[in-house]
Amino acid sequence: MFGLFPSKTTKSTPAATIGPLQGYKITDVERSRKFGVAANSFSMLRAKASEKFKIADCRVYLAQDGTEVTDEDYFRTLPPQTLLVVADKDVIVQTDFELMYGAIKATHSDLLNAGELAKRFVSNNQPEISKILIDAQRGRDDLIRRSTRDEHEQWFEGIDDRVVKTKEEVMKRRGQDRVRGYFYKAKDELTKCAMYRGNPVARELIDEMIELFRQLLAGFDYFSSLFDRSCQRRIVVPEETIGDAKDDAGDETDAKRIPPKRLKLLVQRSLGRGCRIEQYNAALCSVRGDFRCMGLWDDVRCRYDSHRINPYANREALILFQVWNLDHQIEISRTVLPSILTNIGRMVSDEGEAAICKRHKRKGKQLSVITYFLELFTLHNLKLVHIVCHDKGSHGLVSRGTIICDRCAEYLYIKQFQLKLQSSCKDDLP
């Protein structure tokens, strides 16, 4: 009573095979009668099914595909409310599809006959149809391989910049535009907050972080490699997590006076070995330019095999590629930027305990700029997704950005980088 004592197990069903009591739906072969039953084991379900349909030794099948359920282990994998067909051992069971097909055939035979004729035509003319399909694929492959404006002029319709000569250059700019958008979004939200306007120390910390972001993005060419099929490094799914990532910035006044291309070279020269951003400076496509959706933010891979695209193939595919998104697993507006502002607030707080490095239990000196950079701008946190797989709801992930002290590897790397870049900038300027 009231579930206070365990129920007795039957002799035919060992205690180890009894699961929770769940509801299932059972029906006969003709689907003329349907019952709902509760069972905690396959043997219990069979006993109840035998009683309902008056079948002494019944067999049980999945209505959807006709699979026979024969043991407790498989039965426990079925979700509640699964529809099961109960039949005598010598009865042939039809699936739901087969029954529906028979019903349609009885009332719409002309339609199905047309389908049968088309199927027969394809079967009888396989060599010719195969040749047509092969020729069509060859034509598409030829267009994909073409790169320059002269070779595939139609692909460049609407792209007025005559300086851009190849598809790869166009796709590089598309990748840069996406990442630049994230930079300006971050800069806008960080510099328009009340703390930035009202607290000089907070303003200095935010300005330094923004300038570091700008310099790093310049050094990696705003990740122009993302959509560039000519890039040698490729990545499918970012797997490695980031611990103490590394980077640095230089003297702000001098660095801003350096042209972007020159700044890119100076930053690359100053990064040094072991920069963990470098692994994400990669293309998301194959050498042909084929892209595959990476799935919902919390999925390992896309659930839909059809979520593929090659924007290098034709103008229509290039336009359609615009609705594919770079989705932040750890969200920018809901998570990453609020984390930055929260930690900046701790750094400028009057409370001594607020700005403490959790790792070394020491006074914080800076925010983990590289960790935030990876979350905002790189494939460490970005997934390329078809519009169907772009979940705009709350992801519920937490930023790993934090306050760091002078013993943290990331802090030491940043300072070393800043010194190198500042020295390079001085040497470069007249």
Contacts in CASP RR format, 6 or more apart in sequence:
PFRMAT RR
TARGET T0000
AUTHOR 0000-0000-0000
METHOD contacts of the structure
MODEL  1
MFGLFPSKTTKSTPAATIGPLQGYKITDVERSRKFGVAANSFSMLRAKAS
EKFKIADCRVYLAQDGTEVTDEDYFRTLPPQTLLVVADKDVIVQTDFELM
YGAIKATHSDLLNAGELAKRFVSNNQPEISKILIDAQRGRDDLIRRSTRD
EHEQWFEGIDDRVVKTKEEVMKRRGQDRVRGYFYKAKDELTKCAMYRGNP
VARELIDEMIELFRQLLAGFDYFSSLFDRSCQRRIVVPEETIGDAKDDAG
DETDAKRIPPKRLKLLVQRSLGRGCRIEQYNAALCSVRGDFRCMGLWDDV
RCRYDSHRINPYANREALILFQVWNLDHQIEISRTVLPSILTNIGRMVSD
EGEAAICKRHKRKGKQLSVITYFLELFTLHNLKLVHIVCHDKGSHGLVSR
GTIICDRCAEYLYIKQFQLKLQSSCKDDLP
9 15 0 8 1.000
9 18 0 8 1.000
10 43 0 8 1.000
12 43 0 8 1.000
13 41 0 8 1.000
13 43 0 8 1.000
13 44 0 8 1.000
13 72 0 8 1.000
17 41 0 8 1.000
17 42 0 8 1.000
17 72 0 8 1.000
17 76 0 8 1.000
18 40 0 8 1.000
18 41 0 8 1.000
19 40 0 8 1.000
19 41 0 8 1.000
19 76 0 8 1.000
20 40 0 8 1.000
21 38 0 8 1.000
21 39 0 8 1.000
21 40 0 8 1.000
22 38 0 8 1.000
22 39 0 8 1.000
22 40 0 8 1.000
22 80 0 8 1.000
23 36 0 8 1.000
23 37 0 8 1.000
23 38 0 8 1.000
23 39 0 8 1.000
23 80 0 8 1.000
23 81 0 8 1.000
24 36 0 8 1.000
24 37 0 8 1.000
24 38 0 8 1.000
24 39 0 8 1.000
24 45 0 8 1.000
24 78 0 8 1.000
24 80 0 8 1.000
24 81 0 8 1.000
24 82 0 8 1.000
24 83 0 8 1.000
24 84 0 8 1.000
25 34 0 8 1.000
25 35 0 8 1.000
25 36 0 8 1.000
25 37 0 8 1.000
25 81 0 8 1.000
25 82 0 8 1.000
25 83 0 8 1.000
25 84 0 8 1.000
26 34 0 8 1.000
26 35 0 8 1.000
26 36 0 8 1.000
26 37 0 8 1.000
26 45 0 8 1.000
26 48 0 8 1.000
26 49 0 8 1.000
26 52 0 8 1.000
26 53 0 8 1.000
26 60 0 8 1.000
26 83 0 8 1.000
26 84 0 8 1.000
26 85 0 8 1.000
26 86 0 8 1.000
27 33 0 8 1.000
27 34 0 8 1.000
27 35 0 8 1.000
27 63 0 8 1.000
27 83 0 8 1.000
27 84 0 8 1.000
27 85 0 8 1.000
27 86 0 8 1.000
28 53 0 8 1.000
28 85 0 8 1.000
28 86 0 8 1.000
28 87 0 8 1.000
29 85 0 8 1.000
29 87 0 8 1.000
29 91 0 8 1.000
29 93 0 8 1.000
29 94 0 8 1.000
31 63 0 8 1.000
31 85 0 8 1.000
31 99 0 8 1.000
33 53 0 8 1.000
34 83 0 8 1.000
35 52 0 8 1.000
37 45 0 8 1.000
37 48 0 8 1.000
37 49 0 8 1.000
37 52 0 8 1.000
39 45 0 8 1.000
39 48 0 8 1.000
41 72 0 8 1.000
41 75 0 8 1.000
42 60 0 8 1.000
42 69 0 8 1.000
42 71 0 8 1.000
42 72 0 8 1.000
42 75 0 8 1.000
43 72 0 8 1.000
45 60 0 8 1.000
45 75 0 8 1.000
45 84 0 8 1.000
46 58 0 8 1.000
46 60 0 8 1.000
49 55 0 8 1.000
49 58 0 8 1.000
49 60 0 8 1.000
49 84 0 8 1.000
49 86 0 8 1.000
50 56 0 8 1.000
50 57 0 8 1.000
50 58 0 8 1.000
50 86 0 8 1.000
52 86 0 8 1.000
53 86 0 8 1.000
55 86 0 8 1.000
55 87 0 8 1.000
55 88 0 8 1.000
57 88 0 8 1.000
57 89 0 8 1.000
58 86 0 8 1.000
58 87 0 8 1.000
58 88 0 8 1.000
58 89 0 8 1.000
59 68 0 8 1.000
59 86 0 8 1.000
59 87 0 8 1.000
59 88 0 8 1.000
59 89 0 8 1.000
60 68 0 8 1.000
60 69 0 8 1.000
60 84 0 8 1.000
60 85 0 8 1.000
60 86 0 8 1.000
61 67 0 8 1.000
61 68 0 8 1.000
61 69 0 8 1.000
61 84 0 8 1.000
61 85 0 8 1.000
61 87 0 8 1.000
61 93 0 8 1.000
62 69 0 8 1.000
62 78 0 8 1.000
62 82 0 8 1.000
62 83 0 8 1.000
62 84 0 8 1.000
62 85 0 8 1.000
63 83 0 8 1.000
63 84 0 8 1.000
63 85 0 8 1.000
63 95 0 8 1.000
63 96 0 8 1.000
64 83 0 8 1.000
64 95 0 8 1.000
64 96 0 8 1.000
65 95 0 8 1.000
66 85 0 8 1.000
66 93 0 8 1.000
66 95 0 8 1.000
69 75 0 8 1.000
69 78 0 8 1.000
69 84 0 8 1.000
85 93 0 8 1.000
87 93 0 8 1.000
104 111 0 8 1.000
104 112 0 8 1.000
105 112 0 8 1.000
122 129 0 8 1.000
140 313 0 8 1.000
143 152 0 8 1.000
143 155 0 8 1.000
143 313 0 8 1.000
143 314 0 8 1.000
144 288 0 8 1.000
144 289 0 8 1.000
144 310 0 8 1.000
144 312 0 8 1.000
144 313 0 8 1.000
145 288 0 8 1.000
146 152 0 8 1.000
146 155 0 8 1.000
146 167 0 8 1.000
147 166 0 8 1.000
147 167 0 8 1.000
147 168 0 8 1.000
148 165 0 8 1.000
148 166 0 8 1.000
148 167 0 8 1.000
149 156 0 8 1.000
149 164 0 8 1.000
149 165 0 8 1.000
149 166 0 8 1.000
152 167 0 8 1.000
154 314 0 8 1.000
154 315 0 8 1.000
155 167 0 8 1.000
155 312 0 8 1.000
155 314 0 8 1.000
155 315 0 8 1.000
155 318 0 8 1.000
156 164 0 8 1.000
156 170 0 8 1.000
157 315 0 8 1.000
159 170 0 8 1.000
164 170 0 8 1.000
164 173 0 8 1.000
167 312 0 8 1.000
168 228 0 8 1.000
168 229 0 8 1.000
168 230 0 8 1.000
170 318 0 8 1.000
171 227 0 8 1.000
171 228 0 8 1.000
171 229 0 8 1.000
171 311 0 8 1.000
171 312 0 8 1.000
172 221 0 8 1.000
172 224 0 8 1.000
172 225 0 8 1.000
172 227 0 8 1.000
172 228 0 8 1.000
173 224 0 8 1.000
174 227 0 8 1.000
174 321 0 8 1.000
175 222 0 8 1.000
175 223 0 8 1.000
175 224 0 8 1.000
175 226 0 8 1.000
175 227 0 8 1.000
176 221 0 8 1.000
176 222 0 8 1.000
176 223 0 8 1.000
176 224 0 8 1.000
178 226 0 8 1.000
178 326 0 8 1.000
179 217 0 8 1.000
179 222 0 8 1.000
179 223 0 8 1.000
179 226 0 8 1.000
179 377 0 8 1.000
180 217 0 8 1.000
180 222 0 8 1.000
182 332 0 8 1.000
182 376 0 8 1.000
182 377 0 8 1.000
183 213 0 8 1.000
183 214 0 8 1.000
183 217 0 8 1.000
183 222 0 8 1.000
183 376 0 8 1.000
183 377 0 8 1.000
185 332 0 8 1.000
185 333 0 8 1.000
186 210 0 8 1.000
186 213 0 8 1.000
186 332 0 8 1.000
186 336 0 8 1.000
186 337 0 8 1.000
186 376 0 8 1.000
187 210 0 8 1.000
187 213 0 8 1.000
189 333 0 8 1.000
189 337 0 8 1.000
190 196 0 8 1.000
190 206 0 8 1.000
190 209 0 8 1.000
190 210 0 8 1.000
190 337 0 8 1.000
190 340 0 8 1.000
190 341 0 8 1.000
191 206 0 8 1.000
191 210 0 8 1.000
193 341 0 8 1.000
195 202 0 8 1.000
195 341 0 8 1.000
195 344 0 8 1.000
195 345 0 8 1.000
195 348 0 8 1.000
196 202 0 8 1.000
196 203 0 8 1.000
196 206 0 8 1.000
197 203 0 8 1.000
199 348 0 8 1.000
201 347 0 8 1.000
201 348 0 8 1.000
202 344 0 8 1.000
202 345 0 8 1.000
202 347 0 8 1.000
202 348 0 8 1.000
205 344 0 8 1.000
205 347 0 8 1.000
205 348 0 8 1.000
205 366 0 8 1.000
205 367 0 8 1.000
206 340 0 8 1.000
206 344 0 8 1.000
207 252 0 8 1.000
208 249 0 8 1.000
208 252 0 8 1.000
209 340 0 8 1.000
209 367 0 8 1.000
209 369 0 8 1.000
209 372 0 8 1.000
211 249 0 8 1.000
211 250 0 8 1.000
211 252 0 8 1.000
211 255 0 8 1.000
211 256 0 8 1.000
212 247 0 8 1.000
212 248 0 8 1.000
212 249 0 8 1.000
212 369 0 8 1.000
212 373 0 8 1.000
212 414 0 8 1.000
213 369 0 8 1.000
213 373 0 8 1.000
213 376 0 8 1.000
213 377 0 8 1.000
215 249 0 8 1.000
215 250 0 8 1.000
215 255 0 8 1.000
215 263 0 8 1.000
215 267 0 8 1.000
215 421 0 8 1.000
216 247 0 8 1.000
216 249 0 8 1.000
216 267 0 8 1.000
216 277 0 8 1.000
216 373 0 8 1.000
217 223 0 8 1.000
217 377 0 8 1.000
218 260 0 8 1.000
218 263 0 8 1.000
218 264 0 8 1.000
218 267 0 8 1.000
219 263 0 8 1.000
219 264 0 8 1.000
219 267 0 8 1.000
219 268 0 8 1.000
219 271 0 8 1.000
220 267 0 8 1.000
220 277 0 8 1.000
220 281 0 8 1.000
221 264 0 8 1.000
223 280 0 8 1.000
223 281 0 8 1.000
223 377 0 8 1.000
223 378 0 8 1.000
225 231 0 8 1.000
225 233 0 8 1.000
225 281 0 8 1.000
225 282 0 8 1.000
225 283 0 8 1.000
226 282 0 8 1.000
226 283 0 8 1.000
226 284 0 8 1.000
226 326 0 8 1.000
226 379 0 8 1.000
227 283 0 8 1.000
227 284 0 8 1.000
227 285 0 8 1.000
227 291 0 8 1.000
227 311 0 8 1.000
228 283 0 8 1.000
229 283 0 8 1.000
229 285 0 8 1.000
229 286 0 8 1.000
229 287 0 8 1.000
229 288 0 8 1.000
229 289 0 8 1.000
229 312 0 8 1.000
231 282 0 8 1.000
231 283 0 8 1.000
233 279 0 8 1.000
233 281 0 8 1.000
233 282 0 8 1.000
233 283 0 8 1.000
234 282 0 8 1.000
234 283 0 8 1.000
234 284 0 8 1.000
234 285 0 8 1.000
234 286 0 8 1.000
235 279 0 8 1.000
235 280 0 8 1.000
235 282 0 8 1.000
235 283 0 8 1.000
235 284 0 8 1.000
235 379 0 8 1.000
236 284 0 8 1.000
236 292 0 8 1.000
236 294 0 8 1.000
237 294 0 8 1.000
237 300 0 8 1.000
237 301 0 8 1.000
237 383 0 8 1.000
238 280 0 8 1.000
238 379 0 8 1.000
238 380 0 8 1.000
238 381 0 8 1.000
238 382 0 8 1.000
238 383 0 8 1.000
240 279 0 8 1.000
240 380 0 8 1.000
242 276 0 8 1.000
242 370 0 8 1.000
242 371 0 8 1.000
242 374 0 8 1.000
242 380 0 8 1.000
242 400 0 8 1.000
243 276 0 8 1.000
243 371 0 8 1.000
243 400 0 8 1.000
243 410 0 8 1.000
244 408 0 8 1.000
244 409 0 8 1.000
244 410 0 8 1.000
244 413 0 8 1.000
245 276 0 8 1.000
245 277 0 8 1.000
245 368 0 8 1.000
245 370 0 8 1.000
245 371 0 8 1.000
245 373 0 8 1.000
245 374 0 8 1.000
245 410 0 8 1.000
246 271 0 8 1.000
246 274 0 8 1.000
246 275 0 8 1.000
246 276 0 8 1.000
246 277 0 8 1.000
246 370 0 8 1.000
246 409 0 8 1.000
246 410 0 8 1.000
246 413 0 8 1.000
246 414 0 8 1.000
246 417 0 8 1.000
247 271 0 8 1.000
247 275 0 8 1.000
247 277 0 8 1.000
247 369 0 8 1.000
247 370 0 8 1.000
247 373 0 8 1.000
247 413 0 8 1.000
247 414 0 8 1.000
247 417 0 8 1.000
248 270 0 8 1.000
248 271 0 8 1.000
248 413 0 8 1.000
248 414 0 8 1.000
248 415 0 8 1.000
248 416 0 8 1.000
248 417 0 8 1.000
248 418 0 8 1.000
248 419 0 8 1.000
248 420 0 8 1.000
248 421 0 8 1.000
249 255 0 8 1.000
249 414 0 8 1.000
249 417 0 8 1.000
249 418 0 8 1.000
249 421 0 8 1.000
250 270 0 8 1.000
250 417 0 8 1.000
250 418 0 8 1.000
250 419 0 8 1.000
250 421 0 8 1.000
250 422 0 8 1.000
250 425 0 8 1.000
251 421 0 8 1.000
251 422 0 8 1.000
251 425 0 8 1.000
251 426 0 8 1.000
254 422 0 8 1.000
254 425 0 8 1.000
254 426 0 8 1.000
254 429 0 8 1.000
255 263 0 8 1.000
255 421 0 8 1.000
255 425 0 8 1.000
257 429 0 8 1.000
258 266 0 8 1.000
258 425 0 8 1.000
258 428 0 8 1.000
258 429 0 8 1.000
262 428 0 8 1.000
266 421 0 8 1.000
266 424 0 8 1.000
266 425 0 8 1.000
266 428 0 8 1.000
267 421 0 8 1.000
269 420 0 8 1.000
269 424 0 8 1.000
270 417 0 8 1.000
270 420 0 8 1.000
270 421 0 8 1.000
270 424 0 8 1.000
271 277 0 8 1.000
271 278 0 8 1.000
271 417 0 8 1.000
272 417 0 8 1.000
272 420 0 8 1.000
276 370 0 8 1.000
276 374 0 8 1.000
277 370 0 8 1.000
277 373 0 8 1.000
277 374 0 8 1.000
277 378 0 8 1.000
280 374 0 8 1.000
280 378 0 8 1.000
280 379 0 8 1.000
280 380 0 8 1.000
282 379 0 8 1.000
284 291 0 8 1.000
284 379 0 8 1.000
284 384 0 8 1.000
285 291 0 8 1.000
285 310 0 8 1.000
288 310 0 8 1.000
288 312 0 8 1.000
289 310 0 8 1.000
289 311 0 8 1.000
289 312 0 8 1.000
290 308 0 8 1.000
290 309 0 8 1.000
290 310 0 8 1.000
291 308 0 8 1.000
291 309 0 8 1.000
291 310 0 8 1.000
291 311 0 8 1.000
291 321 0 8 1.000
291 324 0 8 1.000
291 384 0 8 1.000
292 302 0 8 1.000
292 307 0 8 1.000
292 308 0 8 1.000
293 302 0 8 1.000
293 304 0 8 1.000
293 307 0 8 1.000
293 308 0 8 1.000
293 324 0 8 1.000
293 384 0 8 1.000
293 385 0 8 1.000
293 386 0 8 1.000
293 389 0 8 1.000
294 301 0 8 1.000
294 302 0 8 1.000
294 383 0 8 1.000
294 384 0 8 1.000
294 385 0 8 1.000
294 389 0 8 1.000
295 301 0 8 1.000
295 302 0 8 1.000
295 303 0 8 1.000
295 307 0 8 1.000
295 383 0 8 1.000
295 385 0 8 1.000
295 386 0 8 1.000
295 389 0 8 1.000
296 302 0 8 1.000
296 303 0 8 1.000
296 385 0 8 1.000
296 389 0 8 1.000
296 391 0 8 1.000
297 327 0 8 1.000
297 328 0 8 1.000
297 329 0 8 1.000
297 383 0 8 1.000
297 385 0 8 1.000
297 391 0 8 1.000
297 395 0 8 1.000
297 397 0 8 1.000
298 329 0 8 1.000
298 395 0 8 1.000
299 389 0 8 1.000
302 385 0 8 1.000
302 386 0 8 1.000
302 389 0 8 1.000
303 389 0 8 1.000
304 386 0 8 1.000
304 388 0 8 1.000
304 389 0 8 1.000
307 386 0 8 1.000
307 388 0 8 1.000
307 389 0 8 1.000
309 317 0 8 1.000
309 320 0 8 1.000
309 321 0 8 1.000
309 324 0 8 1.000
309 386 0 8 1.000
310 317 0 8 1.000
311 317 0 8 1.000
311 318 0 8 1.000
311 320 0 8 1.000
311 321 0 8 1.000
312 318 0 8 1.000
323 387 0 8 1.000
324 384 0 8 1.000
324 385 0 8 1.000
324 386 0 8 1.000
324 387 0 8 1.000
325 384 0 8 1.000
325 385 0 8 1.000
325 387 0 8 1.000
325 390 0 8 1.000
326 382 0 8 1.000
326 383 0 8 1.000
326 384 0 8 1.000
326 385 0 8 1.000
327 382 0 8 1.000
327 383 0 8 1.000
327 384 0 8 1.000
327 385 0 8 1.000
327 389 0 8 1.000
327 390 0 8 1.000
327 391 0 8 1.000
328 336 0 8 1.000
328 375 0 8 1.000
328 376 0 8 1.000
328 381 0 8 1.000
328 382 0 8 1.000
328 395 0 8 1.000
329 381 0 8 1.000
329 382 0 8 1.000
329 383 0 8 1.000
329 395 0 8 1.000
329 397 0 8 1.000
330 336 0 8 1.000
330 375 0 8 1.000
330 381 0 8 1.000
330 395 0 8 1.000
330 397 0 8 1.000
330 398 0 8 1.000
330 399 0 8 1.000
330 400 0 8 1.000
331 394 0 8 1.000
331 395 0 8 1.000
331 396 0 8 1.000
331 397 0 8 1.000
332 376 0 8 1.000
334 394 0 8 1.000
334 395 0 8 1.000
335 395 0 8 1.000
335 396 0 8 1.000
335 397 0 8 1.000
335 398 0 8 1.000
335 399 0 8 1.000
336 372 0 8 1.000
336 375 0 8 1.000
336 376 0 8 1.000
336 399 0 8 1.000
339 372 0 8 1.000
339 398 0 8 1.000
339 399 0 8 1.000
339 401 0 8 1.000
340 367 0 8 1.000
340 372 0 8 1.000
340 401 0 8 1.000
343 367 0 8 1.000
343 401 0 8 1.000
343 402 0 8 1.000
343 403 0 8 1.000
344 367 0 8 1.000
345 354 0 8 1.000
346 354 0 8 1.000
346 355 0 8 1.000
346 403 0 8 1.000
347 354 0 8 1.000
347 355 0 8 1.000
347 364 0 8 1.000
347 367 0 8 1.000
347 403 0 8 1.000
349 355 0 8 1.000
355 363 0 8 1.000
355 364 0 8 1.000
355 403 0 8 1.000
356 362 0 8 1.000
356 363 0 8 1.000
356 364 0 8 1.000
356 403 0 8 1.000
357 363 0 8 1.000
357 364 0 8 1.000
357 402 0 8 1.000
357 403 0 8 1.000
357 404 0 8 1.000
357 405 0 8 1.000
357 407 0 8 1.000
357 408 0 8 1.000
358 402 0 8 1.000
358 403 0 8 1.000
359 404 0 8 1.000
359 405 0 8 1.000
359 407 0 8 1.000
359 408 0 8 1.000
360 405 0 8 1.000
360 407 0 8 1.000
360 408 0 8 1.000
362 405 0 8 1.000
362 406 0 8 1.000
362 407 0 8 1.000
363 405 0 8 1.000
364 403 0 8 1.000
364 404 0 8 1.000
364 405 0 8 1.000
364 406 0 8 1.000
365 404 0 8 1.000
365 405 0 8 1.000
365 406 0 8 1.000
365 411 0 8 1.000
366 403 0 8 1.000
366 404 0 8 1.000
366 411 0 8 1.000
366 414 0 8 1.000
367 401 0 8 1.000
367 402 0 8 1.000
367 403 0 8 1.000
367 404 0 8 1.000
368 400 0 8 1.000
368 401 0 8 1.000
368 402 0 8 1.000
368 403 0 8 1.000
368 404 0 8 1.000
368 408 0 8 1.000
368 410 0 8 1.000
369 410 0 8 1.000
369 414 0 8 1.000
370 410 0 8 1.000
370 413 0 8 1.000
370 414 0 8 1.000
371 399 0 8 1.000
371 400 0 8 1.000
371 401 0 8 1.000
371 402 0 8 1.000
371 410 0 8 1.000
372 399 0 8 1.000
372 401 0 8 1.000
374 380 0 8 1.000
374 381 0 8 1.000
375 381 0 8 1.000
375 399 0 8 1.000
375 400 0 8 1.000
375 401 0 8 1.000
404 410 0 8 1.000
404 411 0 8 1.000
405 411 0 8 1.000
406 412 0 8 1.000
END
